[in-house]
């Protein structure tokens, strides 16, 4: 991981991505705008992948890689509420 300073909101978005939620679902669950969800995701990707995220985005894999990193890191024992 490039930067471990992931905000609580980014962490919540990360969890919802790992659950397979679409951006629209994340916005509804968190009661925020779709644009805000996209901002949190972009910040999260930059922190998780750094410059490699640009390559992964072109390949269409950043969302899947973020979900995999989440489950590799915490599995079923999440560090926050479900």
C-alpha positions as CSV (number, residue, x, y, z in Angstrom):
1,X,0.0,0.0,0.0
2,X,1.4,3.4,-0.9
3,X,-0.2,5.5,1.9
4,X,-1.8,4.1,5.0
5,X,-3.5,7.4,5.8
6,X,-6.9,6.2,4.6
7,X,-9.7,8.3,6.0
8,X,-12.7,6.8,7.8
9,X,-15.0,7.7,4.9
10,X,-12.6,6.1,2.4
11,X,-12.5,3.0,4.6
12,X,-16.2,2.8,4.5
13,X,-16.3,3.2,0.7
14,X,-13.5,0.5,0.5
15,X,-15.7,-1.9,2.6
16,X,-18.7,-1.3,0.3
17,X,-16.5,-1.8,-2.8
18,X,-15.3,-5.1,-1.3
19,X,-19.0,-6.1,-0.8
20,X,-19.5,-5.6,-4.5
21,X,-21.6,-2.4,-4.2
22,X,-22.0,-0.1,-7.2
23,X,-21.2,3.6,-6.8
24,X,-24.9,4.5,-6.8
25,X,-25.5,2.0,-4.0
26,X,-22.6,3.4,-2.0
27,X,-24.0,6.9,-2.4
28,X,-27.4,5.8,-1.1
29,X,-26.0,3.8,1.8
30,X,-23.7,6.6,2.9
31,X,-26.3,9.3,2.1
32,X,-23.8,11.3,0.0
33,X,-23.8,12.3,-3.6
34,X,-22.4,10.2,-6.4
35,X,-19.8,12.8,-7.1
36,X,-18.6,12.5,-3.4
37,X,-18.4,8.7,-3.8
38,X,-16.3,9.1,-6.9
39,X,-14.0,11.5,-5.0
40,X,-13.6,9.1,-2.1
41,X,-12.8,6.3,-4.6
42,X,-10.3,8.3,-6.5
43,X,-8.5,9.3,-3.2
44,X,-8.6,5.6,-2.1
45,X,-7.1,4.4,-5.4
46,X,-4.4,7.0,-5.2
47,X,-3.5,5.8,-1.7
48,X,-3.7,2.1,-2.6
49,X,-2.0,2.1,-5.9
50,X,-0.1,5.3,-6.5
51,X,1.2,5.7,-10.0
52,X,0.4,2.0,-10.7
53,X,-3.3,2.9,-10.5
54,X,-3.1,4.6,-13.8
55,X,-2.1,1.4,-15.5
56,X,-4.7,-0.6,-13.6
57,X,-7.4,1.9,-14.6
58,X,-6.6,1.4,-18.3
59,X,-6.9,-2.3,-17.7
60,X,-10.2,-1.9,-15.8
61,X,-9.0,-3.7,-12.7
62,X,-8.6,-1.1,-9.9
63,X,-12.0,-1.8,-8.3
64,X,-11.4,-5.5,-8.3
65,X,-7.8,-5.0,-7.0
66,X,-9.2,-2.7,-4.2
67,X,-11.7,-5.4,-3.2
68,X,-9.0,-8.1,-3.1
69,X,-6.7,-6.0,-1.0
70,X,-9.5,-5.3,1.4
71,X,-10.2,-9.0,1.9
72,X,-6.6,-9.9,2.0
73,X,-6.0,-7.4,4.7
74,X,-9.0,-8.1,6.9
75,X,-10.9,-11.1,5.6
76,X,-14.0,-11.6,7.7
77,X,-12.5,-9.7,10.7
78,X,-13.1,-6.1,9.6
79,X,-11.5,-3.4,11.8
80,X,-14.8,-1.5,11.8
81,X,-18.5,-2.2,12.0
82,X,-20.5,-3.9,9.3
